[in-house]
Amino acid sequence: MSYVITAPCMGEKFGECVEVCPVDCILEGDEMFFIDPDLCIDCGACQAVCPVEAIYHEEDLLPEDEKYFDKAKEFFAAAE
Protein backbone atom coordinates (compact mmCIF):
# COMPACT_ATOMS: atom_id res chain seq x y z
CA MET A 1 0.00 0.00 0.00
CA SER A 2 1.02 3.58 -0.54
CA TYR A 3 0.09 7.14 0.19
CA VAL A 4 -1.07 9.32 -2.69
CA ILE A 5 -0.80 13.07 -3.23
CA THR A 6 -4.00 14.57 -4.65
CA ALA A 7 -5.36 17.82 -6.17
CA PRO A 8 -4.77 20.25 -3.28
CA CYS A 9 -1.02 19.93 -3.96
CA MET A 10 -1.36 21.17 -7.56
CA GLY A 11 0.33 24.52 -7.82
CA GLU A 12 1.17 24.61 -4.11
CA LYS A 13 4.15 22.26 -3.76
CA PHE A 14 5.16 23.23 -0.23
CA GLY A 15 7.56 20.28 0.12
CA GLU A 16 7.29 19.43 3.81
CA CYS A 17 6.41 15.88 2.73
CA VAL A 18 9.75 15.49 0.96
CA GLU A 19 11.67 16.59 4.03
CA VAL A 20 10.09 14.01 6.37
CA CYS A 21 9.99 10.97 4.08
CA PRO A 22 12.38 8.38 5.56
CA VAL A 23 12.82 6.54 2.24
CA ASP A 24 13.01 9.51 -0.16
CA CYS A 25 10.10 8.28 -2.28
CA ILE A 26 8.56 11.72 -2.99
CA LEU A 27 9.68 13.65 -6.05
CA GLU A 28 8.61 16.97 -7.49
CA GLY A 29 6.79 17.02 -10.82
CA ASP A 30 5.86 20.01 -12.96
CA GLU A 31 2.63 20.80 -11.10
CA MET A 32 2.79 18.74 -7.91
CA PHE A 33 4.72 16.18 -5.89
CA PHE A 34 4.35 12.43 -6.41
CA ILE A 35 4.88 9.46 -4.08
CA ASP A 36 6.49 6.38 -5.61
CA PRO A 37 4.03 3.60 -4.77
CA ASP A 38 6.76 0.97 -5.08
CA LEU A 39 9.03 2.65 -2.52
CA CYS A 40 6.49 4.05 -0.04
CA ILE A 41 6.70 2.19 3.28
CA ASP A 42 3.26 3.33 4.41
CA CYS A 43 4.56 5.27 7.42
CA GLY A 44 2.25 8.29 7.12
CA ALA A 45 4.91 10.87 7.97
CA CYS A 46 4.11 12.84 4.82
CA GLN A 47 0.39 12.95 5.54
CA ALA A 48 0.99 14.33 9.03
CA VAL A 49 2.91 17.39 7.76
CA CYS A 50 1.00 18.27 4.58
CA PRO A 51 -0.27 21.85 5.07
CA VAL A 52 -2.95 21.50 2.36
CA GLU A 53 -4.16 18.03 3.40
CA ALA A 54 -3.46 16.60 -0.06
CA ILE A 55 -2.11 13.20 1.03
CA TYR A 56 -4.33 10.17 1.51
CA HIS A 57 -3.74 6.49 2.01
CA GLU A 58 -4.40 4.57 -1.20
CA GLU A 59 -7.29 2.71 0.43
CA ASP A 60 -8.95 5.99 1.52
CA LEU A 61 -8.99 7.70 -1.88
CA LEU A 62 -12.29 8.99 -3.13
CA PRO A 63 -13.23 7.67 -6.59
CA GLU A 64 -12.48 11.05 -8.15
CA ASP A 65 -8.97 11.03 -6.60
CA GLU A 66 -7.94 7.57 -7.83
CA LYS A 67 -6.54 9.21 -10.97
CA TYR A 68 -3.74 10.70 -8.83
CA PHE A 69 -2.52 7.22 -7.93
CA ASP A 70 -2.38 6.43 -11.66
CA LYS A 71 -0.56 9.73 -12.31
CA ALA A 72 2.05 8.82 -9.70
CA LYS A 73 2.63 5.42 -11.30
CA GLU A 74 2.96 7.07 -14.72
CA PHE A 75 5.35 9.72 -13.35
CA PHE A 76 7.72 7.13 -11.88
CA ALA A 77 7.47 4.81 -14.90
CA ALA A 78 8.59 7.71 -17.12
CA ALA A 79 11.47 8.51 -14.77
CA GLU A 80 13.00 5.05 -15.16
C-alpha positions in Angstrom: 0.0 0.0 0.0 1.0 3.6 -0.5 0.1 7.1 0.2 -1.1 9.3 -2.7 -0.8 13.1 -3.2 -4.0 14.6 -4.6 -5.4 17.8 -6.2 -4.8 20.3 -3.3 -1.0 19.9 -4.0 -1.4 21.2 -7.6 0.3 24.5 -7.8 1.2 24.6 -4.1 4.1 22.3 -3.8 5.2 23.2 -0.2 7.6 20.3 0.1 7.3 19.4 3.8 6.4 15.9 2.7 9.7 15.5 1.0 11.7 16.6 4.0 10.1 14.0 6.4 10.0 11.0 4.1 12.4 8.4 5.6 12.8 6.5 2.2 13.0 9.5 -0.2 10.1 8.3 -2.3 8.6 11.7 -3.0 9.7 13.6 -6.0 8.6 17.0 -7.5 6.8 17.0 -10.8 5.9 20.0 -13.0 2.6 20.8 -11.1 2.8 18.7 -7.9 4.7 16.2 -5.9 4.4 12.4 -6.4 4.9 9.5 -4.1 6.5 6.4 -5.6 4.0 3.6 -4.8 6.8 1.0 -5.1 9.0 2.6 -2.5 6.5 4.0 0.0 6.7 2.2 3.3 3.3 3.3 4.4 4.6 5.3 7.4 2.2 8.3 7.1 4.9 10.9 8.0 4.1 12.8 4.8 0.4 13.0 5.5 1.0 14.3 9.0 2.9 17.4 7.8 1.0 18.3 4.6 -0.3 21.9 5.1 -2.9 21.5 2.4 -4.2 18.0 3.4 -3.5 16.6 -0.1 -2.1 13.2 1.0 -4.3 10.2 1.5 -3.7 6.5 2.0 -4.4 4.6 -1.2 -7.3 2.7 0.4 -8.9 6.0 1.5 -9.0 7.7 -1.9 -12.3 9.0 -3.1 -13.2 7.7 -6.6 -12.5 11.1 -8.1 -9.0 11.0 -6.6 -7.9 7.6 -7.8 -6.5 9.2 -11.0 -3.7 10.7 -8.8 -2.5 7.2 -7.9 -2.4 6.4 -11.7 -0.6 9.7 -12.3 2.1 8.8 -9.7 2.6 5.4 -11.3 3.0 7.1 -14.7 5.3 9.7 -13.3 7.7 7.1 -11.9 7.5 4.8 -14.9 8.6 7.7 -17.1 11.5 8.5 -14.8 13.0 5.0 -15.2 
